[in-house]
Structure formats: structure tokens, C-alpha cells
Amino acid sequence: MGYDIKSMTLEELKRGVEDLGEKGFRAAQLYGWMHAKLAEDYDRMTNLPGDFRKRLLDTHPLIRLELVKMQESALDQTRKFLFSLGDGNLVESVWMKYKHGNSVCISSQAGCRMGCRFCASTLDGWVRNLLPSEMLEQVYSITRITGERVSNVVVMGTGEPLDNYDNLVRFLQLLSSEGGLHISQRNITVSTCGLVPQMRRLAEEGMQITLALSLHAATDEKRRSLMPIAERWSLDELMEACAYYFEKTGRRITFEYALVGGINDSPADARRLSALAKPLAAHVNLIPVNPIRERDYRESGRLATETFKKELEKNRINVTIRREMGRDIDGACGQLRRRHLSEER
């Protein structure tokens, strides 16, 4: 059937249930147990006939994640989770508590092939794409562990989401479906380092998610020094794709901009960034870069960060400085996974 049962849409599930000799209405019950009640195994699905549950167990074992490690920040209650997939690969997810609700940041791939210079996720390379169910289970597992509802989901952990395009789109549809957690698409953010064809394709999916572009530099030369993907698509091509997304969806783009001391944090950089953001009415999210041992990049100081922000505001750009969360628990993408792998070696 192509996908595992937890990655199937309700329509696919109906066909699958009928193939197993059951009535079609059982599909909605099964879907609700998996995606609304977050049942971990078939035994809990008490309104399904026993023999049907046994057949499901034999033919469609449920995808589950195993918690390997959890760290909780002493600073802000942020929790970082390291999960093991069925094949032993590791992924990490983060739970963040805000006044407006709980947010979960999930991974879309085991490893990453994008090679961004300041990111720990990419240091061990790409292993494989995650299935929709493996992305969902990060949200579901954290909901079970914390006992609290998740209101916002960010696909900004390990991996390039648009490099796992089909699985990502299916995940987004399942996550926002009425029969599941029904998280509003407006409360879902997908990050990309700038895969132009996939950005255009996503614009045509008819979804209302927020697209966050990892920009990190306002000239092609600087961007190429930080992000190998910039060798493939220029800033002009990227801005055209952003304009297309904005035009098709009406959803404002967010520019993620990691401030790296002495590299991309000058007032001139801020003015160039303003020129890119203004035509799109883009929101700029400034990120103090999380230093990683394997690279010698340092974060911008507070003065440089504030000066950069003021320069953007002077040009009437909507800008925020991302609140640093989980700094004391390997907060940056890929750090916990990498440290665990290093310890195992």
C-alpha cells in the first residue's frame, strides 16, 4: 500500500480496511484512535473487534518512536527529546512553552545534506527521509509525555523539509485534518534553506502554512560562504519564489536570519536585508547563532544585534529577535543527536 497505516489518509484507510474484510466505518474509528486519541497500540482501540485488531497487528504494525533521552532546561522549561526510530536512527524534537500555547519543533530527516556551515544537523550527513508517521509521532509522543496539548508545530529541526517534499505535505495534511489533532495550518511553520522549485510547488498546494526562509545573508557572495545551497539558486531566484508563494497563498514569508559575529551583522548587511524584505512585507526573525564546537563561528554581541534590529526598524521592517530557549540543553538543531552519537562511538 506504499505507506504505513499511520501515514494513510482517511480515504486510503477506508480502502485498506475494506481490503481486510471490514466495514468502511471502521476506518474512521481507527483513524480517530491513531490521530486524535493517540493510541500507542491496537490493544487500546477497544471499540474495534478483537480479530480485526489482531489482523491489523499482523499486517500493519504501528510506527512508534522510543524515547532515548530527554533534557529539561533549568532556564525556561524547554524540553529536548532524542527519539529512536524503528531502524535505530535518531531524531530530535523540542517542546517549548509560551504564554500563547505549547510549540513543538520537529525533524523531517535523519541527518541533512544541505551543509549549512553553522548548523550541527549537517555534520554527519544525510541518512534518510522520515515518513509522515515518524514526523507525526514526534508531536504525538511529546503530547503523551507532557500531557499537554500542542498548539503550534514548527518543522525546523534536523533536515531540510522540502527535500522530503511528498512525505512533508502528507504530514501537514494529517496533522491539520479534522479527524486528528486538527492543528490549524496557520499555526504550522515550515522552514527551508531555499529549494526554489519545491517552494513554488508548495505555493500551489492550497495550504495556509507559514513558510520560513533560512536566508542568513543579504548578498549572494556571503550566502554562498554560509550555505552551499546558494550555489544553486541566486537571491534573485529566491525572492521571485518568495513573491510567488506570497501571491498564491496570501501568507507572509518569514526570513530567518542567524546573526554571525563579524560575518553578516553589520548595519550595511541590515540595509541590504531591508531591501529584500520590504517588497514582500516579510517578517524578519533574527537568531543569535548557537555556537557549535565543530565550527569557529561566534554569535553577534548584544550591541551588534540591537543595532542591526534598529536599522531594520528604521526601514519599517517587521522584526523580532528570537527568544533563546534551551541554551543549557544543547538547544541548537542537531546538537543533542550529534553528542549522543559521539558518545556511542
N, C-alpha and C positions, 0 to 999 in steps of 0.2 A: 504493500500500500504506500510505499515511499517514505512516509513519516511515521514516527512512533505515535501512539494513541493520544498522548497529551499535546502533541503538536497539530492534531487534526481540528479542522473547523467543525461546527455542529453538523453541517450538511454532509461532510465526509464521514463523520461519526455515525450518522443515520445509515449510510450505505454499508459501513463496516459492521454495525450491529445487525442489520438485516442479513448480511452475508454469514453471520454466525447463527442465523436461525431465530433471532429475537425480533419482537415488535419494535417498530421505529421509535415509539415514545420512550423506550429505554435509553436512547441516545441523549435526550435532554437531561434525564436523571444522572446518567454517567458524567455528562459534561459539567453539571452542577456540582457533583461530588469532587471532581478534579479541580475545577477552576473557581468555584465560589466557596465551597466548604473546605477546600484544600486538603482533602483526604490523602493520606500518605500511602495507603494500600487498599486493595479491594475489600478486605475483611470489614472495613468501616462502612462500606456502602450498603447499609442494612436493608434498603428497600429494593435491592436487586436480587433476583433469585440466586440461591446458592450455587446451582450448577452453572449458571451464566458467569458468576464471579470466578469459578474455577477455570472455565474455558478462557476467560479474559486473562487470567494469570498465566495460563499455559501458552497463549498465543500473543499476548500484548503486555509483557511486563512493564510496570510503570517506571518512568525515568525518575530517579531520585538523586539528590546530592548528599554527600556525607560531610558533616562539619569537621574540619581538621583543626582549626584554631580560631579563636575569637579574641580580639583585643578591644578593651573599652578605654576611651580617653578619660583621663582624670580631669581634663580641662573643660570638656563640653558634652560629655555623654555620647559622643560619636563612637560607633562600634564598627570595627573592620572584621570581616569574615573571610576565612580561607576555606573554600569548598573543594572536595574531590569529586570529579566526575566518574561515571561508571568505568571508564578505561584508565583511571588513575591520574589523568591530567588535572591540574589545579587551576582554579579561577578565584578571583577575589571580588568582594562586593562591600559596599559601605552603607551603613544606616546612619542618617543624620536627623537630629531632632530640631525642628524650628518652631517658632510660635504659630506659624500658619499651617503646620502639619508635619508629618514624617516623610522624609525623602530617602529613596534608595538609589544608589548608583551601582549599575551592574556592568559586567563584562560581556562582550559579544564574541570574543575569540579566545582560545588558549594561546597566549603569545600574540605577537603582532609583527607584521612585515614592513611597516611604514618607516621605521628607522629614525624617528624624530630624535634629535641629538640630546635633548634634556629629559627624556622620558625613560623610566626604568622598565616599562612594559615591553619594550622592543629589544632589550639587551640579549635575551635568549632566543630571539627569532620567533617565527610563527609556527605553531604546531597544527592547529586545525580550527575550523569554524564550529561555533556552538549551534546546536539545534534550537528551534523555538522553545521547546520544553525545558532545555537547560538554562535558557535565559529567564523563562517564567519561574523556574524553581528557585532561582536566586531571590526573587521577590517573595515567593510563597514560603520558602524556608525561613527568611528573616521575619515574615509576618507571624509564623508559628512560634519562632524563638522569642520574639519580643512581646507577642500577644497584643500588638498594636496595629491599627490599620495604616497602610501605606497610602499616602495621597498624591505623591509625586514620584515619578520614575525618570532617572537620567541614564541614558545609555552612553556612558562616558568613562567606563572602566577600561580594563585591558582589551586591546583590539581596536580595529577600525570598523565601526558598524556597517558602513556602506560597502566594505569589502566582503561582507557576509549578507548581501542585499536581500535575497529571497527569504532566508530564514528570519532576518530582521523584520521585514514587512509583515510576515505571518505572525511573529511575536507581538508586534504592535496591534494587529487586528484582534488577536486573542486577549491581550491584556485589557483592551478597551471594550470588549464585547459585553453586551447586556447580561449574558448568562454567566459571566465570570466576575472578576473583581470590578469590572466596569469603571476603570480609571479613565477620567476624561482625557482625550487626546491633547487637549490644551495644557494638561499637567504632565505631559511627556516631552522630554527633550532628547534629541539625538545629535551626537557630536560627529563631526567629520573633519579630517585634515585637508579635505578638498578634492574628492574624486568627482570631477566635473560631470561626466556622463550620468553617474548614479544620482547626483544632486538634481539634475534635470528630470531624471526618471521618477524620483521621489516626489517632485513637484506635481506630477501627473497622477499620483495615487489617490487623490481626493481626500487626504487626511489633514488634520488640523494640529499636527505636532509642531513643536518649535525646533528649528534647525540651528545648531550652534556650529559655526565655522572656526576651527582652530587656526587662527591667522598668524599671530605671533611675530609678524614683521610687516612693514608697510612698503617695502621695496622688494623687487624680485631677487636682487642680489643677496640681501640679508635673509630673505625667506629660504633661499636655496642653501645658505650656510647652516640653517637650523633644521630644515625639513627637506629630505630628499625628494618628496612628492612634488616639490615646487619645480624640479627639473622637468616635470611632465606637463604641468599646466601653469601658465603665467597668471599674474594677478588680474590682468585684463579679462582673461577667460573665466577666472573665478568670480569676479564681480558680475560678469554677464550671467553666470549660473545663479548667483545670489538674487539678482534682479528678476530672473525668470521665476525662481521659487516664490519670491515676494508677490509677484504679479499673479501667479497661478493660485496661490493659497491665501493671500492676504495676511500671512503670518510674517511678522517682522523677524529678520535674521539677527542672531546674536554673534558678535565677534568675540571669541575667546583670545585673550592676548596675555601670554605669560611674560612678565617683565623680568628680563635677564640683565643683571647689572653690567653696565658699560657696553652692552651689545645692541639693545633695542629700546632703551628707556630715556632717550634724550628729548628735549622739547621739540626738536626738528622731527623726530620719529612720531611724536604726538600730533604734530600738524599734518604730516603725511597720512596718518591713520584717520584723522578727521576728514580729510578729503575723500577717503574711501567710504567712510561710514555715512557721511551726510546724504548723498543721493539716495541711499537705501533706507534712511531713517533707522539705521541699525543701532542696536544696543551694544555697548562695549563693556565686556566683563574683564576687568584687569585681575590677573592672577599672580601673586607673588610666587615665583618659581620655587618648587620644593627641591632643595639641593639633594643630589644623589651621589653616593660615594664614587661611582664609576665615571663621573664627568666632573669637569672643573668649573662648571657654570655656578655663579652665585646669584642670590636674589638681589633685586634692587633695594636700596635703603628706603626708609620711610619718607625721607625728604624727596628723593627722586620720584617715588611713587605718587606722593601728593602733588608734586609739581606737574607730573605727567597728566594726572587726573584734572587738575585745574586748566591745563592747556586745552584738553578736550572739551571741558565745560565752557570755556571761553568761546569755542566754536559751536556751542549749542548741541553737543553730542550727549546723548543719554548714557551715562557711565556709572558703573559700580565697581568697588574693589571687592573681590570675592572674600567672604569671611573665611579665614583659615580655620579648618576643622581637622582634628585628628593628627596634628603635627607630632604629638608624642607617641603615636601608634603606627608609624610607617604609613602616614596619610596619603602619600602620592601614589598614583596608579602604578601597580606592578611591584612596589617595594616589598610588601609582605610576602608575596609569592616568590620573588627572587631570593629573599633572605632564607625562606624555608627550603627552597631548592638547594641553595649554597650549603646550608647546614646538613642536608641529607647527603650531599656529595662528600 
